[in-house]
Amino acid sequence: MQNQLTTQTPVVNHLMGDYFEQSQKIMLQIQEQMRQQSEQIFKAMGLKS
């Protein structure tokens, strides 16, 4: 049992690392989209040139 856990740990760490990296990229994309949309709204309202 202990040996099985030891061999699975690197795989789990790798999968979790990939998951967090992908999540970070998605959050950055969402943030950029929100920035662009806010800029468009402000321009439409005449608040930003």
A tleap script that builds the chain and sets N, CA, C and O, in Angstrom:
source leaprc.protein.ff14SB
mol = sequence {
  NMET GLN ASN GLN LEU THR THR GLN THR PRO
  VAL VAL ASN HIE LEU MET GLY ASP TYR PHE
  GLU GLN SER GLN LYS ILE MET LEU GLN ILE
  GLN GLU GLN MET ARG GLN GLN SER GLU GLN
  ILE PHE LYS ALA MET GLY LEU LYS CSER
}
set mol.1.N position { 0.832 -1.203 0.000 }
set mol.1.CA position { 0.000 0.000 0.000 }
set mol.1.C position { 0.867 1.254 0.000 }
set mol.1.O position { 0.641 2.159 -0.803 }
set mol.2.N position { 1.843 1.318 0.878 }
set mol.2.CA position { 2.731 2.481 0.954 }
set mol.2.C position { 3.479 2.675 -0.359 }
set mol.2.O position { 3.642 3.802 -0.824 }
set mol.3.N position { 3.939 1.564 -0.961 }
set mol.3.CA position { 4.677 1.644 -2.218 }
set mol.3.C position { 3.785 2.203 -3.328 }
set mol.3.O position { 4.242 2.995 -4.152 }
set mol.4.N position { 2.531 1.797 -3.349 }
set mol.4.CA position { 1.603 2.297 -4.360 }
set mol.4.C position { 1.396 3.799 -4.209 }
set mol.4.O position { 1.361 4.518 -5.207 }
set mol.5.N position { 1.260 4.277 -2.988 }
set mol.5.CA position { 1.101 5.711 -2.748 }
set mol.5.C position { 2.337 6.478 -3.184 }
set mol.5.O position { 2.229 7.567 -3.749 }
set mol.6.N position { 3.492 5.924 -2.927 }
set mol.6.CA position { 4.753 6.584 -3.285 }
set mol.6.C position { 4.878 6.742 -4.793 }
set mol.6.O position { 5.349 7.775 -5.269 }
set mol.7.N position { 4.462 5.728 -5.551 }
set mol.7.CA position { 4.582 5.823 -7.007 }
set mol.7.C position { 3.505 6.725 -7.601 }
set mol.7.O position { 3.707 7.278 -8.682 }
set mol.8.N position { 2.377 6.888 -6.932 }
set mol.8.CA position { 1.316 7.736 -7.460 }
set mol.8.C position { 1.555 9.213 -7.172 }
set mol.8.O position { 1.034 10.065 -7.892 }
set mol.9.N position { 2.315 9.535 -6.154 }
set mol.9.CA position { 2.508 10.925 -5.750 }
set mol.9.C position { 3.040 11.814 -6.879 }
set mol.9.O position { 2.480 12.886 -7.107 }
set mol.10.N position { 4.104 11.411 -7.599 }
set mol.10.CA position { 4.586 12.282 -8.687 }
set mol.10.C position { 3.526 12.500 -9.774 }
set mol.10.O position { 3.426 13.590 -10.337 }
set mol.11.N position { 2.744 11.472 -10.062 }
set mol.11.CA position { 1.711 11.593 -11.081 }
set mol.11.C position { 0.644 12.598 -10.627 }
set mol.11.O position { 0.223 13.464 -11.394 }
set mol.12.N position { 0.222 12.466 -9.379 }
set mol.12.CA position { -0.790 13.382 -8.837 }
set mol.12.C position { -0.245 14.806 -8.816 }
set mol.12.O position { -0.951 15.744 -9.188 }
set mol.13.N position { 0.993 14.976 -8.389 }
set mol.13.CA position { 1.605 16.312 -8.361 }
set mol.13.C position { 1.655 16.918 -9.762 }
set mol.13.O position { 1.395 18.107 -9.942 }
set mol.14.N position { 1.988 16.096 -10.742 }
set mol.14.CA position { 2.062 16.576 -12.125 }
set mol.14.C position { 0.674 16.994 -12.611 }
set mol.14.O position { 0.521 18.050 -13.224 }
set mol.15.N position { -0.334 16.166 -12.337 }
set mol.15.CA position { -1.694 16.494 -12.764 }
set mol.15.C position { -2.194 17.766 -12.091 }
set mol.15.O position { -2.816 18.606 -12.740 }
set mol.16.N position { -1.932 17.911 -10.816 }
set mol.16.CA position { -2.366 19.104 -10.085 }
set mol.16.C position { -1.649 20.347 -10.622 }
set mol.16.O position { -2.255 21.408 -10.765 }
set mol.17.N position { -0.363 20.203 -10.913 }
set mol.17.CA position { 0.397 21.321 -11.481 }
set mol.17.C position { -0.183 21.765 -12.810 }
set mol.17.O position { -0.330 22.959 -13.069 }
set mol.18.N position { -0.514 20.779 -13.661 }
set mol.18.CA position { -1.125 21.096 -14.954 }
set mol.18.C position { -2.469 21.781 -14.771 }
set mol.18.O position { -2.794 22.734 -15.480 }
set mol.19.N position { -3.248 21.288 -13.813 }
set mol.19.CA position { -4.568 21.865 -13.544 }
set mol.19.C position { -4.447 23.323 -13.106 }
set mol.19.O position { -5.171 24.187 -13.600 }
set mol.20.N position { -3.533 23.591 -12.182 }
set mol.20.CA position { -3.368 24.961 -11.701 }
set mol.20.C position { -2.828 25.881 -12.788 }
set mol.20.O position { -3.218 27.046 -12.872 }
set mol.21.N position { -1.941 25.366 -13.611 }
set mol.21.CA position { -1.397 26.181 -14.709 }
set mol.21.C position { -2.505 26.534 -15.703 }
set mol.21.O position { -2.605 27.676 -16.153 }
set mol.22.N position { -3.331 25.551 -16.039 }
set mol.22.CA position { -4.434 25.794 -16.965 }
set mol.22.C position { -5.437 26.775 -16.358 }
set mol.22.O position { -5.939 27.661 -17.049 }
set mol.23.N position { -5.723 26.617 -15.083 }
set mol.23.CA position { -6.664 27.519 -14.405 }
set mol.23.C position { -6.141 28.948 -14.408 }
set mol.23.O position { -6.900 29.895 -14.614 }
set mol.24.N position { -4.847 29.098 -14.179 }
set mol.24.CA position { -4.242 30.426 -14.173 }
set mol.24.C position { -4.369 31.080 -15.551 }
set mol.24.O position { -4.687 32.265 -15.651 }
set mol.25.N position { -4.123 30.313 -16.604 }
set mol.25.CA position { -4.241 30.864 -17.961 }
set mol.25.C position { -5.669 31.296 -18.252 }
set mol.25.O position { -5.897 32.348 -18.848 }
set mol.26.N position { -6.622 30.484 -17.833 }
set mol.26.CA position { -8.030 30.815 -18.070 }
set mol.26.C position { -8.405 32.086 -17.310 }
set mol.26.O position { -9.087 32.955 -17.853 }
set mol.27.N position { -7.968 32.197 -16.074 }
set mol.27.CA position { -8.282 33.392 -15.280 }
set mol.27.C position { -7.676 34.646 -15.909 }
set mol.27.O position { -8.307 35.703 -15.910 }
set mol.28.N position { -6.475 34.540 -16.437 }
set mol.28.CA position { -5.850 35.685 -17.106 }
set mol.28.C position { -6.636 36.072 -18.365 }
set mol.28.O position { -6.789 37.256 -18.663 }
set mol.29.N position { -7.131 35.073 -19.098 }
set mol.29.CA position { -7.936 35.361 -20.282 }
set mol.29.C position { -9.242 36.051 -19.895 }
set mol.29.O position { -9.659 37.007 -20.548 }
set mol.30.N position { -9.881 35.570 -18.837 }
set mol.30.CA position { -11.120 36.190 -18.368 }
set mol.30.C position { -10.858 37.630 -17.939 }
set mol.30.O position { -11.631 38.534 -18.258 }
set mol.31.N position { -9.764 37.832 -17.216 }
set mol.31.CA position { -9.422 39.174 -16.755 }
set mol.31.C position { -9.220 40.121 -17.942 }
set mol.31.O position { -9.683 41.262 -17.912 }
set mol.32.N position { -8.540 39.657 -18.970 }
set mol.32.CA position { -8.299 40.487 -20.149 }
set mol.32.C position { -9.610 40.790 -20.882 }
set mol.32.O position { -9.818 41.913 -21.341 }
set mol.33.N position { -10.482 39.806 -20.989 }
set mol.33.CA position { -11.778 40.040 -21.635 }
set mol.33.C position { -12.596 41.068 -20.858 }
set mol.33.O position { -13.230 41.937 -21.456 }
set mol.34.N position { -12.584 40.975 -19.547 }
set mol.34.CA position { -13.322 41.927 -18.716 }
set mol.34.C position { -12.745 43.327 -18.862 }
set mol.34.O position { -13.493 44.305 -18.888 }
set mol.35.N position { -11.424 43.434 -18.957 }
set mol.35.CA position { -10.790 44.736 -19.143 }
set mol.35.C position { -11.218 45.350 -20.470 }
set mol.35.O position { -11.544 46.535 -20.538 }
set mol.36.N position { -11.215 44.538 -21.522 }
set mol.36.CA position { -11.605 45.030 -22.844 }
set mol.36.C position { -13.078 45.445 -22.873 }
set mol.36.O position { -13.429 46.476 -23.448 }
set mol.37.N position { -13.928 44.639 -22.252 }
set mol.37.CA position { -15.352 44.968 -22.229 }
set mol.37.C position { -15.609 46.239 -21.423 }
set mol.37.O position { -16.432 47.067 -21.815 }
set mol.38.N position { -14.920 46.397 -20.316 }
set mol.38.CA position { -15.075 47.611 -19.503 }
set mol.38.C position { -14.644 48.836 -20.290 }
set mol.38.O position { -15.287 49.884 -20.235 }
set mol.39.N position { -13.559 48.692 -21.015 }
set mol.39.CA position { -13.067 49.806 -21.824 }
set mol.39.C position { -14.098 50.194 -22.882 }
set mol.39.O position { -14.330 51.379 -23.124 }
set mol.40.N position { -14.712 49.201 -23.505 }
set mol.40.CA position { -15.737 49.475 -24.523 }
set mol.40.C position { -16.943 50.174 -23.902 }
set mol.40.O position { -17.482 51.116 -24.484 }
set mol.41.N position { -17.363 49.725 -22.740 }
set mol.41.CA position { -18.511 50.337 -22.059 }
set mol.41.C position { -18.196 51.794 -21.705 }
set mol.41.O position { -19.016 52.684 -21.930 }
set mol.42.N position { -17.008 52.027 -21.154 }
set mol.42.CA position { -16.630 53.391 -20.772 }
set mol.42.C position { -16.572 54.300 -21.989 }
set mol.42.O position { -16.986 55.458 -21.924 }
set mol.43.N position { -16.059 53.777 -23.104 }
set mol.43.CA position { -16.017 54.578 -24.332 }
set mol.43.C position { -17.423 54.897 -24.809 }
set mol.43.O position { -17.695 56.023 -25.227 }
set mol.44.N position { -18.324 53.914 -24.753 }
set mol.44.CA position { -19.699 54.124 -25.202 }
set mol.44.C position { -20.419 55.157 -24.334 }
set mol.44.O position { -21.301 55.872 -24.810 }
set mol.45.N position { -20.040 55.229 -23.073 }
set mol.45.CA position { -20.671 56.183 -22.154 }
set mol.45.C position { -19.970 57.535 -22.200 }
set mol.45.O position { -20.402 58.476 -21.534 }
set mol.46.N position { -18.900 57.642 -22.974 }
set mol.46.CA position { -18.179 58.894 -23.084 }
set mol.46.C position { -17.278 59.174 -21.901 }
set mol.46.O position { -16.869 60.315 -21.686 }
set mol.47.N position { -16.966 58.150 -21.134 }
set mol.47.CA position { -16.121 58.339 -19.952 }
set mol.47.C position { -14.644 58.114 -20.227 }
set mol.47.O position { -13.795 58.421 -19.390 }
set mol.48.N position { -14.344 57.586 -21.384 }
set mol.48.CA position { -12.940 57.339 -21.713 }
set mol.48.C position { -12.753 57.622 -23.196 }
set mol.48.O position { -13.571 57.230 -24.027 }
set mol.49.N position { -11.660 58.310 -23.512 }
set mol.49.CA position { -11.444 58.668 -24.909 }
set mol.49.C position { -10.638 57.610 -25.630 }
set mol.49.O position { -10.361 57.749 -26.821 }
savepdb mol mol.pdb
quit
